[in-house]
Amino acid sequence: MQSPDFKLDLSRQQRIGLDEAVFCGGKTSEQINNILQAVMQQEKSILLTHLTPPKLAGISENLKNQIDFDPISHTGFFSKPYPLSNDKNIAIISAGTSDAAIAVEAARTLTFFGHRAELIHDIGVAGLWRLLERLDEISKFPIIIVVAGMDGALPTVLGGLVSSAIIALPTSVGYGAAEAGRTALNAALSSCSSGIVVVNIDNGYGAACAAIRILTAASRSK
């Protein structure tokens, strides 16, 4: 079922290797409900992001019962995610516990698409020893998503220590001059560590998709 409000992009996976996801922010429960009915009719699965508990409560019971909802990241798996790969090529590192929700959104996105990730919380530069004591472990991952708010220093520091692909994920954590994540974003964009990839503020979904694109490109080159 399609409607004037939406049109499912069912061939996206064939084009770019990533299925369509539903960004629930700005959508009503009724609109989300209609989208899920269409997805179910096509016998597909879909990832839901920015799905708040009130919006989840407004979805019909038969559809809601098929959603694996995570209250930390506000993500949902509608129907079954992809089978998990045995490989673990991606680490997700958060600077502080306050960044956990965005880190988990990235982890959940990877899980939905069948990729395992190592999630490491609270190793920001305010206690640099926390990073250094795990550096040997972290450096083994070819791709690292680095989640940081405040001054956003962690991606630059890590980018100067390891050869892995670094995806900087700035968060809106902070106050005052942190400017709801703009300071962390600008720090990542102006980093003196070469080759850091940067996604938008709080965009855990986008960071995970960037990691998947890197993995896909690497597998094609083999």
MDTraj code that builds the backbone (N, CA, C; nanometers):
import mdtraj as md
import numpy as np

residues = "MET GLN SER PRO ASP PHE LYS LEU ASP LEU SER ARG GLN GLN ARG ILE GLY LEU ASP GLU ALA VAL PHE CYS GLY GLY LYS THR SER GLU GLN ILE ASN ASN ILE LEU GLN ALA VAL MET GLN GLN GLU LYS SER ILE LEU LEU THR HIS LEU THR PRO PRO LYS LEU ALA GLY ILE SER GLU ASN LEU LYS ASN GLN ILE ASP PHE ASP PRO ILE SER HIS THR GLY PHE PHE SER LYS PRO TYR PRO LEU SER ASN ASP LYS ASN ILE ALA ILE ILE SER ALA GLY THR SER ASP ALA ALA ILE ALA VAL GLU ALA ALA ARG THR LEU THR PHE PHE GLY HIS ARG ALA GLU LEU ILE HIS ASP ILE GLY VAL ALA GLY LEU TRP ARG LEU LEU GLU ARG LEU ASP GLU ILE SER LYS PHE PRO ILE ILE ILE VAL VAL ALA GLY MET ASP GLY ALA LEU PRO THR VAL LEU GLY GLY LEU VAL SER SER ALA ILE ILE ALA LEU PRO THR SER VAL GLY TYR GLY ALA ALA GLU ALA GLY ARG THR ALA LEU ASN ALA ALA LEU SER SER CYS SER SER GLY ILE VAL VAL VAL ASN ILE ASP ASN GLY TYR GLY ALA ALA CYS ALA ALA ILE ARG ILE LEU THR ALA ALA SER ARG SER LYS".split()
xyz = np.array([
    [0.0837, -0.1192, 0.0000],
    [0.0000, 0.0000, 0.0000],
    [0.0875, 0.1246, 0.0000],
    [0.0771, 0.2059, -0.1042],
    [0.1412, 0.3358, -0.1070],
    [0.0347, 0.4409, -0.0788],
    [0.0756, 0.5626, -0.0512],
    [-0.0202, 0.6687, -0.0233],
    [0.0388, 0.7996, -0.0713],
    [-0.0421, 0.9064, -0.0761],
    [0.0130, 1.0369, -0.1146],
    [0.1204, 1.0859, -0.0180],
    [0.1219, 1.0318, 0.1047],
    [0.2182, 1.0770, 0.2059],
    [0.3566, 1.0146, 0.1896],
    [0.3654, 0.8995, 0.1246],
    [0.4954, 0.8326, 0.1163],
    [0.5002, 0.7409, -0.0046],
    [0.6214, 0.7083, -0.0434],
    [0.6443, 0.6112, -0.1505],
    [0.7681, 0.5319, -0.1119],
    [0.7520, 0.4049, -0.0851],
    [0.8634, 0.3213, -0.0422],
    [0.9666, 0.3053, -0.1534],
    [1.0930, 0.3106, -0.1139],
    [1.2039, 0.2914, -0.2075],
    [1.2543, 0.1481, -0.1913],
    [1.1872, 0.0550, -0.2540],
    [1.2161, -0.0866, -0.2332],
    [1.3379, -0.1355, -0.3103],
    [1.3908, -0.0550, -0.4008],
    [1.5087, -0.0972, -0.4779],
    [1.6376, -0.0329, -0.4265],
    [1.6308, 0.0343, -0.3140],
    [1.7493, 0.1039, -0.2634],
    [1.8624, 0.0067, -0.2299],
    [1.8265, -0.1080, -0.1745],
    [1.9308, -0.2038, -0.1380],
    [2.0077, -0.2504, -0.2611],
    [1.9372, -0.2725, -0.3711],
    [2.0033, -0.3153, -0.4940],
    [2.0942, -0.2048, -0.5493],
    [2.0557, -0.0779, -0.5287],
    [2.1359, 0.0327, -0.5817],
    [2.2588, 0.0621, -0.4973],
    [2.2414, 0.0692, -0.3647],
    [2.3501, 0.1197, -0.2805],
    [2.3904, 0.0232, -0.1686],
    [2.3219, -0.0896, -0.1566],
    [2.3571, -0.1858, -0.0541],
    [2.2978, -0.1577, 0.0822],
    [2.2082, -0.0612, 0.0906],
    [2.1428, -0.0252, 0.2167],
    [1.9937, -0.0097, 0.1924],
    [1.9148, -0.0771, 0.2741],
    [1.7704, -0.0633, 0.2619],
    [1.7244, 0.0747, 0.3083],
    [1.6054, 0.1102, 0.2662],
    [1.5432, 0.2315, 0.3158],
    [1.5176, 0.2193, 0.4660],
    [1.5292, 0.3320, 0.5370],
    [1.4939, 0.3389, 0.6786],
    [1.3867, 0.4453, 0.6953],
    [1.3121, 0.4366, 0.8040],
    [1.2058, 0.5334, 0.8315],
    [1.2526, 0.6275, 0.9421],
    [1.2703, 0.7550, 0.9086],
    [1.2985, 0.8578, 1.0073],
    [1.1640, 0.9026, 1.0639],
    [1.1391, 0.8676, 1.1900],
    [1.0067, 0.8899, 1.2488],
    [0.9876, 1.0319, 1.3011],
    [1.0963, 1.1080, 1.3136],
    [1.0821, 1.2465, 1.3543],
    [1.0007, 1.3241, 1.2519],
    [0.9039, 1.4000, 1.2984],
    [0.8194, 1.4769, 1.2070],
    [0.7049, 1.3981, 1.1474],
    [0.6969, 1.2690, 1.1759],
    [0.5862, 1.1872, 1.1274],
    [0.4906, 1.1586, 1.2422],
    [0.3638, 1.1481, 1.2109],
    [0.2647, 1.1109, 1.3116],
    [0.2624, 0.9591, 1.3265],
    [0.2034, 0.9140, 1.4356],
    [0.1874, 0.7693, 1.4546],
    [0.1062, 0.7085, 1.3416],
    [0.0063, 0.7810, 1.2945],
    [-0.0767, 0.7300, 1.1837],
    [0.0060, 0.7123, 1.0573],
    [0.0930, 0.8092, 1.0273],
    [0.1772, 0.7974, 0.9084],
    [0.2739, 0.6803, 0.9222],
    [0.3344, 0.6659, 1.0394],
    [0.4250, 0.5528, 1.0623],
    [0.3493, 0.4215, 1.0491],
    [0.2295, 0.4181, 1.1025],
    [0.1455, 0.2987, 1.0948],
    [0.1189, 0.2601, 0.9494],
    [0.0864, 0.3584, 0.8671],
    [0.0583, 0.3315, 0.7249],
    [0.1826, 0.2812, 0.6524],
    [0.2973, 0.3398, 0.6848],
    [0.4224, 0.2940, 0.6229],
    [0.4501, 0.1489, 0.6601],
    [0.4323, 0.1152, 0.7866],
    [0.4602, -0.0223, 0.8307],
    [0.3630, -0.1219, 0.7692],
    [0.2397, -0.0807, 0.7493],
    [0.1450, -0.1690, 0.6817],
    [0.1921, -0.1988, 0.5398],
    [0.2431, -0.0964, 0.4712],
    [0.2935, -0.1157, 0.3355],
    [0.4169, -0.2051, 0.3340],
    [0.5039, -0.1861, 0.4309],
    [0.6239, -0.2699, 0.4419],
    [0.5839, -0.4152, 0.4672],
    [0.4874, -0.4359, 0.5545],
    [0.4416, -0.5715, 0.5855],
    [0.3799, -0.6377, 0.4627],
    [0.3031, -0.5619, 0.3854],
    [0.2414, -0.6180, 0.2650],
    [0.3467, -0.6616, 0.1633],
    [0.4599, -0.5932, 0.1643],
    [0.5693, -0.6298, 0.0734],
    [0.6595, -0.7370, 0.1332],
    [0.6250, -0.7827, 0.2549],
    [0.7035, -0.8839, 0.3259],
    [0.8491, -0.8414, 0.3414],
    [0.8677, -0.7169, 0.3809],
    [0.9990, -0.6588, 0.4008],
    [1.0215, -0.6275, 0.5480],
    [1.1455, -0.5972, 0.5817],
    [1.1817, -0.5463, 0.7133],
    [1.2322, -0.4033, 0.6955],
    [1.2276, -0.3252, 0.8038],
    [1.2722, -0.1873, 0.7918],
    [1.3197, -0.1369, 0.9277],
    [1.4162, -0.0473, 0.9226],
    [1.4705, 0.0148, 1.0430],
    [1.3972, 0.1455, 1.0699],
    [1.3603, 0.1656, 1.1958],
    [1.2941, 0.2887, 1.2379],
    [1.3898, 0.3679, 1.3263],
    [1.4075, 0.4963, 1.2973],
    [1.4911, 0.5819, 1.3808],
    [1.4079, 0.6962, 1.4372],
    [1.4536, 0.7525, 1.5494],
    [1.3834, 0.8629, 1.6165],
    [1.2378, 0.8263, 1.6459],
    [1.2195, 0.7020, 1.6880],
    [1.0868, 0.6519, 1.7251],
    [1.0700, 0.6711, 1.8754],
    [0.9943, 0.7717, 1.9148],
    [0.9753, 0.8005, 2.0568],
    [0.8659, 0.7103, 2.1155],
    [0.8689, 0.6882, 2.2469],
    [0.7646, 0.6052, 2.3093],
    [0.6223, 0.6535, 2.2814],
    [0.5924, 0.7845, 2.2838],
    [0.4551, 0.8256, 2.2503],
    [0.4134, 0.7871, 2.1084],
    [0.5063, 0.7976, 2.0129],
    [0.4719, 0.7586, 1.8757],
    [0.4556, 0.6078, 1.8655],
    [0.5386, 0.5353, 1.9372],
    [0.5249, 0.3900, 1.9386],
    [0.3896, 0.3490, 1.9953],
    [0.3461, 0.4193, 2.0993],
    [0.2180, 0.3869, 2.1637],
    [0.1003, 0.4066, 2.0692],
    [0.1154, 0.4954, 1.9708],
    [0.0068, 0.5236, 1.8775],
    [-0.0008, 0.4294, 1.7593],
    [0.0915, 0.3342, 1.7501],
    [0.0916, 0.2374, 1.6402],
    [0.0011, 0.1199, 1.6765],
    [-0.0678, 0.0649, 1.5789],
    [-0.1621, -0.0440, 1.6043],
    [-0.0897, -0.1638, 1.6659],
    [-0.1621, -0.2388, 1.7483],
    [-0.1013, -0.3463, 1.8254],
    [-0.0382, -0.4534, 1.7374],
    [-0.1036, -0.4896, 1.6283],
    [-0.0492, -0.5973, 1.5451],
    [0.0830, -0.5580, 1.4818],
    [0.1015, -0.4283, 1.4532],
    [0.2288, -0.3810, 1.4001],
    [0.3301, -0.3588, 1.5118],
    [0.2841, -0.3017, 1.6224],
    [0.3720, -0.2744, 1.7355],
    [0.4362, -0.4026, 1.7872],
    [0.3626, -0.5127, 1.7831],
    [0.4147, -0.6398, 1.8329],
    [0.5285, -0.6946, 1.7469],
    [0.5442, -0.6395, 1.6274],
    [0.6523, -0.6828, 1.5388],
    [0.7736, -0.5908, 1.5450],
    [0.7716, -0.4933, 1.6358],
    [0.8810, -0.3968, 1.6473],
    [0.9696, -0.4314, 1.7665],
    [1.0973, -0.4490, 1.7399],
    [1.1981, -0.4624, 1.8454],
    [1.2446, -0.3200, 1.8775],
    [1.1927, -0.2642, 1.9872],
    [1.2162, -0.1233, 2.0207],
    [1.3252, -0.1106, 2.1261],
    [1.4163, -0.0161, 2.1039],
    [1.5199, 0.0133, 2.2019],
    [1.4959, 0.1526, 2.2586],
    [1.4659, 0.1649, 2.3879],
    [1.4310, 0.2941, 2.4459],
    [1.5494, 0.3885, 2.4627],
    [1.6726, 0.3369, 2.4580],
    [1.7889, 0.4244, 2.4717],
    [1.8131, 0.5025, 2.3431],
    [1.8163, 0.4317, 2.2314],
    [1.8459, 0.4947, 2.1019],
    [1.7223, 0.5379, 2.0254],
    [1.6032, 0.4997, 2.0743],
    [1.4776, 0.5282, 2.0038],
    [1.4795, 0.4718, 1.8612],
    [1.5306, 0.3503, 1.8513],
    [1.5285, 0.2801, 1.7231],
    [1.4386, 0.1574, 1.7341],
    [1.3886, 0.1142, 1.6197],
    [1.3051, -0.0047, 1.6157],
    [1.3364, -0.0896, 1.4946],
    [1.3370, -0.2212, 1.5140],
    [1.3475, -0.3141, 1.4016],
    [1.2069, -0.3641, 1.3735],
    [1.1553, -0.3326, 1.2545],
    [1.0252, -0.3861, 1.2175],
    [1.0461, -0.5152, 1.1409],
    [0.9904, -0.6246, 1.1943],
    [1.0129, -0.7589, 1.1441],
    [1.1584, -0.7983, 1.1709],
    [1.2166, -0.8835, 1.0903],
    [1.3467, -0.9412, 1.1236],
    [1.4613, -0.8636, 1.0592],
    [1.5656, -0.8330, 1.1377],
    [1.6857, -0.7717, 1.0790],
    [1.7640, -0.8746, 0.9982],
    [1.8695, -0.8287, 0.9326],
    [1.9564, -0.9177, 0.8563],
    [2.0283, -1.0138, 0.9513],
    [2.0624, -1.1343, 0.9051],
    [2.1430, -1.2253, 0.9891],
    [2.2781, -1.1612, 1.0211],
    [2.3239, -1.1803, 1.1436],
    [2.4499, -1.1189, 1.1848],
    [2.5698, -1.1915, 1.1242],
    [2.6620, -1.1134, 1.0715],
    [2.7874, -1.1679, 1.0219],
    [2.8732, -1.2146, 1.1395],
    [2.9635, -1.3070, 1.1144],
    [3.0564, -1.3507, 1.2180],
    [3.1709, -1.2528, 1.2373],
    [3.1944, -1.1676, 1.1376],
    [3.3050, -1.0721, 1.1445],
    [3.2678, -0.9534, 1.2333],
    [3.3688, -0.9025, 1.3043],
    [3.3496, -0.7818, 1.3841],
    [3.4582, -0.6830, 1.3426],
    [3.4249, -0.5959, 1.2467],
    [3.5224, -0.5043, 1.1875],
    [3.5073, -0.3603, 1.2345],
    [3.4047, -0.3338, 1.3144],
    [3.3729, -0.1958, 1.3499],
    [3.3699, -0.1808, 1.5014],
    [3.4363, -0.0773, 1.5495],
    [3.4263, -0.0385, 1.6899],
    [3.3517, 0.0939, 1.6978],
    [3.2702, 0.1081, 1.7991],
    [3.2011, 0.2337, 1.8266],
    [3.2469, 0.2816, 1.9635],
    [3.3091, 0.3970, 1.9674],
    [3.3684, 0.4483, 2.0903],
    [3.2988, 0.5777, 2.1280],
    [3.2514, 0.5861, 2.2505],
    [3.1893, 0.7106, 2.2962],
    [3.2790, 0.7784, 2.3987],
    [3.2870, 0.9109, 2.3885],
    [3.3719, 0.9875, 2.4792],
    [3.3175, 0.9842, 2.6211],
    [3.1855, 0.9906, 2.6365],
    [3.1250, 0.9925, 2.7696],
    [2.9959, 0.9148, 2.7727],
    [2.9517, 0.8820, 2.8926],
    [2.8266, 0.8087, 2.9086],
    [2.7091, 0.8878, 2.8519],
    [2.7174, 1.0192, 2.8540],
    [2.6096, 1.1030, 2.8005],
    [2.5937, 1.0874, 2.6500],
    [2.6964, 1.0360, 2.5831],
    [2.6898, 1.0136, 2.4379],
    [2.6317, 0.8773, 2.4028],
    [2.5927, 0.7998, 2.5043],
    [2.5559, 0.6596, 2.4825],
    [2.4385, 0.6420, 2.3867],
    [2.3375, 0.7289, 2.3953],
    [2.2191, 0.7109, 2.3107],
    [2.2545, 0.7160, 2.1628],
    [2.3432, 0.8082, 2.1256],
    [2.3828, 0.8211, 1.9845],
    [2.4715, 0.7038, 1.9442],
    [2.5597, 0.6617, 2.0342],
    [2.6440, 0.5450, 2.0057],
    [2.5584, 0.4210, 1.9840],
    [2.4549, 0.4054, 2.0652],
    [2.3682, 0.2883, 2.0526],
    [2.2862, 0.2958, 1.9238],
    [2.2472, 0.4162, 1.8803],
    [2.1792, 0.4267, 1.7513],
    [2.2677, 0.3741, 1.6393],
    [2.3956, 0.4085, 1.6432],
    [2.4884, 0.3563, 1.5425],
    [2.5002, 0.2050, 1.5526],
    [2.5110, 0.1547, 1.6755],
    [2.5234, 0.0097, 1.6951],
    [2.3991, -0.0639, 1.6484],
    [2.2842, -0.0106, 1.6794],
    [2.1589, -0.0754, 1.6390],
    [2.1434, -0.0741, 1.4865],
    [2.1848, 0.0334, 1.4228],
    [2.1796, 0.0395, 1.2762],
    [2.2679, -0.0691, 1.2162],
    [2.3873, -0.0819, 1.2686],
    [2.4773, -0.1867, 1.2197],
    [2.4177, -0.3251, 1.2425],
    [2.3597, -0.3462, 1.3595],
    [2.2986, -0.4759, 1.3895],
    [2.1859, -0.5064, 1.2922],
    [2.1014, -0.4068, 1.2635],
    [1.9899, -0.4293, 1.1716],
    [2.0402, -0.4781, 1.0358],
    [2.1512, -0.4193, 0.9908],
    [2.2046, -0.4551, 0.8591],
    [2.3007, -0.5741, 0.8650],
    [2.3091, -0.6397, 0.9813],
    [2.3834, -0.7648, 0.9904],
    [2.5303, -0.7514, 1.0241],
    [2.5727, -0.6374, 1.0782],
    [2.7139, -0.6160, 1.1101],
    [2.7339, -0.6092, 1.2612],
    [2.8280, -0.6859, 1.3096],
    [2.8621, -0.6820, 1.4514],
    [2.9529, -0.5621, 1.4787],
    [2.9405, -0.5066, 1.5982],
    [3.0262, -0.3948, 1.6369],
    [3.0629, -0.4079, 1.7844],
    [3.1807, -0.3623, 1.8176],
    [3.2243, -0.3554, 1.9570],
    [3.1912, -0.2162, 2.0096],
    [3.1141, -0.2095, 2.1157],
    [3.0699, -0.0819, 2.1723],
    [3.1493, -0.0538, 2.2992],
    [3.2239, 0.0570, 2.2987],
    [3.3105, 0.0929, 2.4111],
    [3.2715, 0.2312, 2.4597],
    [3.2248, 0.2406, 2.5831],
    [3.1757, 0.3676, 2.6367],
    [3.2789, 0.4352, 2.7269],
    [3.2683, 0.5673, 2.7333],
    [3.3325, 0.6499, 2.8366],
    [3.4847, 0.6410, 2.8355],
    [3.5452, 0.6748, 2.7220],
    [3.6917, 0.6820, 2.7163],
    [3.7358, 0.8162, 2.6575],
    [3.6708, 0.9227, 2.7000],
    [3.7026, 1.0560, 2.6512],
    [3.8377, 1.1057, 2.6986],
    [3.8833, 1.2166, 2.6390],
    [4.0187, 1.2653, 2.6623],
    [4.0346, 1.3308, 2.7991],
    [3.9258, 1.3552, 2.8715],
    [3.9399, 1.4111, 3.0061],
    [4.0136, 1.3143, 3.0981],
    [4.0070, 1.1859, 3.0678],
    [4.0856, 1.0840, 3.1376],
    [4.1567, 1.0020, 3.0322],
    [4.2631, 1.0566, 2.9760],
    [4.3267, 0.9978, 2.8586],
    [4.3736, 0.8548, 2.8828],
    [4.4042, 0.8211, 3.0071],
    [4.4476, 0.6854, 3.0391],
    [4.3431, 0.5816, 3.0014],
    [4.2135, 0.6221, 3.0032],
    [4.1074, 0.5261, 2.9693],
    [4.1164, 0.4840, 2.8230],
    [4.1570, 0.5776, 2.7383],
    [4.1783, 0.5458, 2.5975],
    [4.3069, 0.4669, 2.5783],
    [4.4131, 0.5117, 2.6408],
    [4.5439, 0.4503, 2.6184],
    [4.5479, 0.3054, 2.6662],
    [4.4771, 0.2740, 2.7738],
    [4.4816, 0.1374, 2.8235],
    [4.4068, 0.0390, 2.7330],
    [4.3280, 0.0910, 2.6395],
    [4.2553, 0.0029, 2.5470],
    [4.2977, 0.0244, 2.4015],
    [4.4058, 0.0998, 2.3832],
    [4.4450, 0.1382, 2.2480],
    [4.4833, 0.0177, 2.1622],
    [4.5528, -0.0795, 2.2181],
    [4.5911, -0.1977, 2.1399],
    [4.4677, -0.2717, 2.0894],
    [4.3674, -0.2833, 2.1751],
    [4.2415, -0.3486, 2.1367],
    [4.1701, -0.2689, 2.0277],
    [4.1600, -0.1384, 2.0469],
    [4.0873, -0.0519, 1.9529],
    [4.1532, -0.0505, 1.8161],
    [4.2853, -0.0486, 1.8129],
    [4.3579, -0.0344, 1.6860],
    [4.3409, -0.1543, 1.5944],
    [4.2885, -0.2657, 1.6459],
    [4.2687, -0.3847, 1.5631],
    [4.1464, -0.3734, 1.4716],
    [4.0588, -0.2763, 1.4988],
    [3.9385, -0.2603, 1.4178],
    [3.9689, -0.1732, 1.2963],
    [3.9347, -0.2196, 1.1748],
    [3.9619, -0.1387, 1.0556],
    [3.8764, -0.0125, 1.0463],
    [3.7611, -0.0120, 1.1128],
    [3.6723, 0.1044, 1.1090],
    [3.6322, 0.1390, 1.2518],
    [3.6430, 0.2675, 1.2865],
    [3.6074, 0.3124, 1.4207],
    [3.5148, 0.4332, 1.4104],
    [3.3965, 0.4203, 1.4695],
    [3.3050, 0.5335, 1.4823],
    [3.3317, 0.5973, 1.6182],
    [3.3645, 0.7270, 1.6180],
    [3.4026, 0.7957, 1.7407],
    [3.2949, 0.8980, 1.7749],
    [3.2285, 0.8767, 1.8870],
    [3.1116, 0.9553, 1.9265],
    [3.1540, 1.0518, 2.0372],
    [3.1413, 1.1824, 2.0119],
    [3.1883, 1.2789, 2.1113],
    [3.1142, 1.4107, 2.0989],
    [3.0759, 1.4648, 2.2143],
    [3.0185, 1.5985, 2.2212],
    [3.1174, 1.6939, 2.2853],
    [3.0677, 1.7936, 2.3596],
    [3.1534, 1.8934, 2.4257],
    [3.2510, 1.9552, 2.3241],
    [3.3827, 1.9398, 2.3489],
    [3.4821, 1.9961, 2.2564],
    [3.5129, 1.9035, 2.1400],
    [3.4589, 1.7811, 2.1422],
    [3.4756, 1.6885, 2.0294],
    [3.6196, 1.6524, 2.0007],
    [3.7039, 1.6397, 2.1040],
    [3.8467, 1.6173, 2.0827],
    [3.8822, 1.4731, 2.0487],
    [3.7988, 1.3779, 2.0910],
    [3.8366, 1.2369, 2.0798],
    [3.8661, 1.1897, 1.9373],
    [3.7877, 1.2260, 1.8353],
    [3.8217, 1.1785, 1.7005],
    [3.9597, 1.2238, 1.6544],
    [3.9974, 1.3465, 1.6867],
    [4.1298, 1.3957, 1.6471],
    [4.2396, 1.3200, 1.7194],
    [4.2239, 1.2992, 1.8497],
    [4.3249, 1.2266, 1.9267],
    [4.3406, 1.0849, 1.8729],
    [4.2295, 1.0164, 1.8536],
    [4.2361, 0.8790, 1.8049],
    [4.2901, 0.8738, 1.6620],
    [4.2547, 0.9746, 1.5817],
    [4.3039, 0.9796, 1.4446],
    [4.4543, 0.9953, 1.4355],
    [4.5165, 1.0457, 1.5407],
    [4.6618, 1.0570, 1.5441],
    [4.7313, 0.9364, 1.6031],
    [4.6541, 0.8364, 1.6450],
    [4.7116, 0.7197, 1.7121],
    [4.6938, 0.5892, 1.6363],
    [4.5917, 0.5790, 1.5505],
    [4.5641, 0.4529, 1.4810],
    [4.5478, 0.4777, 1.3312],
    [4.5653, 0.3716, 1.2541],
    [4.5537, 0.3830, 1.1079],
    [4.4144, 0.3493, 1.0572],
    [4.3234, 0.3144, 1.1456],
    [4.1879, 0.2747, 1.1064],
    [4.1140, 0.3906, 1.0402],
    [4.0108, 0.3566, 0.9621],
    [3.9200, 0.4594, 0.9119],
    [3.8415, 0.5158, 1.0292],
    [3.8447, 0.6485, 1.0462],
    [3.7788, 0.7142, 1.1586],
    [3.6559, 0.7884, 1.1080],
    [3.5405, 0.7577, 1.1650],
    [3.4167, 0.8295, 1.1350],
    [3.3799, 0.9086, 1.2591],
    [3.3928, 1.0399, 1.2517],
    [3.3613, 1.1260, 1.3652],
    [3.2108, 1.1507, 1.3705],
    [3.1537, 1.1245, 1.4868],
    [3.0103, 1.1424, 1.5079],
    [2.9913, 1.2427, 1.6215],
    [2.9796, 1.3723, 1.5889],
    [2.9609, 1.4725, 1.6943],
    [2.8211, 1.4640, 1.7536],
    [2.8114, 1.4890, 1.8841],
    [2.6810, 1.4858, 1.9485],
    [2.6472, 1.6224, 2.0066],
    [2.5210, 1.6393, 2.0389],
    [2.4725, 1.7655, 2.0942],
    [2.4941, 1.7751, 2.2448],
    [2.5674, 1.6790, 2.3013],
    [2.5968, 1.6818, 2.4442],
    [2.6871, 1.8003, 2.4770],
    [2.6511, 1.8754, 2.5784],
    [2.7303, 1.9914, 2.6184],
    [2.6402, 2.1102, 2.6468],
    [2.6997, 2.2188, 2.6834],
    [2.6230, 2.3390, 2.7185],
    [2.7060, 2.4618, 2.6824],
    [2.6413, 2.5772, 2.6842],
    [2.7125, 2.7023, 2.6581],
    [2.7785, 2.7024, 2.5218],
    [2.9099, 2.7191, 2.5208],
    [2.9856, 2.7300, 2.3961],
    [2.9860, 2.6013, 2.3144],
    [2.9390, 2.4906, 2.3734],
    [2.9264, 2.3671, 2.2950],
    [2.8228, 2.3823, 2.1849],
    [2.7288, 2.4754, 2.2026],
    [2.6315, 2.5138, 2.0995],
    [2.5587, 2.3941, 2.0386],
    [2.5089, 2.3065, 2.1254],
    [2.4261, 2.1929, 2.0821],
    [2.4948, 2.1056, 1.9778],
    [2.6253, 2.0925, 1.9893],
    [2.6992, 2.0035, 1.9008],
    [2.7777, 2.0714, 1.7914],
    [2.7557, 2.2005, 1.7694],
    [2.8269, 2.2691, 1.6607],
    [2.9771, 2.2780, 1.6882],
    [3.0140, 2.2941, 1.8136],
    [3.1567, 2.2991, 1.8459],
    [3.2234, 2.1657, 1.8148],
    [3.1594, 2.0547, 1.8535],
    [3.2145, 1.9219, 1.8230],
    [3.2186, 1.8975, 1.6727],
    [3.1162, 1.9417, 1.6015],
    [3.1140, 1.9270, 1.4553],
    [3.2269, 2.0055, 1.3911],
    [3.2427, 2.1317, 1.4311],
    [3.3486, 2.2151, 1.3730],
    [3.4870, 2.1615, 1.4071],
    [3.5024, 2.1071, 1.5283],
    [3.6309, 2.0493, 1.5669],
    [3.6663, 1.9313, 1.4765],
    [3.5676, 1.8478, 1.4467],
    [3.5928, 1.7327, 1.3591],
    [3.6233, 1.7771, 1.2164],
    [3.5496, 1.8764, 1.1683],
    [3.5703, 1.9242, 1.0315],
    [3.7055, 1.9936, 1.0141],
    [3.7554, 2.0552, 1.1207],
    [3.8833, 2.1272, 1.1121],
    [3.9973, 2.0487, 1.1755],
    [3.9772, 1.9183, 1.1965],
    [4.0775, 1.8355, 1.2629],
    [4.2091, 1.8333, 1.1850],
    [4.3188, 1.8316, 1.2597],
    [4.4502, 1.8200, 1.1958],
    [4.4904, 1.6740, 1.1765],
    [4.4079, 1.5791, 1.2202],
    [4.4312, 1.4377, 1.1897],
    [4.3755, 1.4095, 1.0508],
    [4.4600, 1.3647, 0.9625],
    [4.4222, 1.3523, 0.8211],
    [4.3207, 1.2423, 0.7972],
    [4.2258, 1.2716, 0.7081],
    [4.1380, 1.1676, 0.6554],
    [4.0206, 1.1287, 0.7415],
    [3.9864, 1.2096, 0.8415],
    [3.8708, 1.1776, 0.9246],
    [3.7417, 1.2073, 0.8485],
    [3.6505, 1.1122, 0.8477],
    [3.5177, 1.1301, 0.7891],
    [3.4254, 1.1854, 0.8969],
    [3.3404, 1.2821, 0.8616],
    [3.2544, 1.3465, 0.9604],
    [3.1090, 1.3374, 0.9148],
    [3.0198, 1.3000, 1.0070],
    [2.8764, 1.3024, 0.9781],
    [2.8105, 1.4100, 1.0642],
    [2.6840, 1.4293, 1.0429],
    [2.6112, 1.5382, 1.1086],
    [2.5927, 1.5110, 1.2582],
    [2.5557, 1.6149, 1.3302],
    [2.5365, 1.6075, 1.4745],
    [2.4290, 1.5046, 1.5086],
    [2.4603, 1.4153, 1.6014],
    [2.3683, 1.3123, 1.6520],
    [2.3241, 1.2117, 1.5463],
    [2.3960, 1.2024, 1.4354],
    [2.3536, 1.1152, 1.3257],
    [2.4182, 0.9774, 1.3370],
    [2.3762, 0.9020, 1.4394],
    [2.4290, 0.7676, 1.4565],
    [2.3971, 0.6767, 1.3393],
    [2.2772, 0.6935, 1.2840],
    [2.2375, 0.6155, 1.1666],
    [2.3330, 0.6420, 1.0499],
    [2.3616, 0.7689, 1.0234],
    [2.4495, 0.8038, 0.9117],
    [2.5912, 0.7533, 0.9305],
    [2.6414, 0.7577, 1.0543],
    [2.7759, 0.7074, 1.0810],
    [2.7835, 0.5576, 1.0538],
    [2.6811, 0.4835, 1.0961],
    [2.6784, 0.3393, 1.0711],
    [2.6729, 0.3098, 0.9220],
    [2.5925, 0.3858, 0.8487],
    [2.5829, 0.3652, 0.7034],
    [2.7156, 0.3948, 0.6342],
    [2.7878, 0.4963, 0.6827],
    [2.9203, 0.5262, 0.6267],
    [3.0143, 0.4082, 0.6490],
    [3.0087, 0.3488, 0.7674],
    [3.0921, 0.2325, 0.7965],
    [3.0582, 0.1151, 0.7046],
    [2.9300, 0.0943, 0.6800],
    [2.8874, -0.0151, 0.5924],
    [2.9346, 0.0092, 0.4493],
    [2.9282, 0.1329, 0.4037],
    [2.9765, 0.1649, 0.2686],
    [3.1263, 0.1346, 0.2563],
    [3.2028, 0.1678, 0.3592],
    [3.3470, 0.1398, 0.3566],
    [3.3708, -0.0104, 0.3489],
    [3.2991, -0.0870, 0.4294],
    [3.3130, -0.2329, 0.4275],
    [3.2747, -0.2903, 0.2907],
    [3.1674, -0.2383, 0.2336],
    [3.1211, -0.2877, 0.1035],
    [3.2236, -0.2597, -0.0048],
    [3.2786, -0.1379, -0.0032],
    [3.3808, -0.1018, -0.1027],
    [3.5059, -0.1886, -0.0871],
    [3.5445, -0.2162, 0.0390],
    [3.6629, -0.2985, 0.0628],
    [3.6415, -0.4411, 0.0138],
    [3.5207, -0.4938, 0.0345],
    [3.4948, -0.6323, -0.0084],
    [3.4936, -0.6446, -0.1603],
    [3.4510, -0.5396, -0.2297],
    [3.4491, -0.5440, -0.3769],
    [3.5897, -0.5404, -0.4364],
    [3.6832, -0.4819, -0.3617],
    [3.8186, -0.4667, -0.4146],
    [3.9015, -0.5932, -0.3969],
    [3.8486, -0.6897, -0.3214],
    [3.9255, -0.8132, -0.2979],
    [3.9206, -0.9052, -0.4189],
])
top = md.Topology()
chain = top.add_chain()
for i, resn in enumerate(residues, 1):
    res = top.add_residue(resn, chain, resSeq=i)
    for name in ("N", "CA", "C"):
        top.add_atom(name, md.element.get_by_symbol(name[0]), res)
traj = md.Trajectory(xyz[None], top)
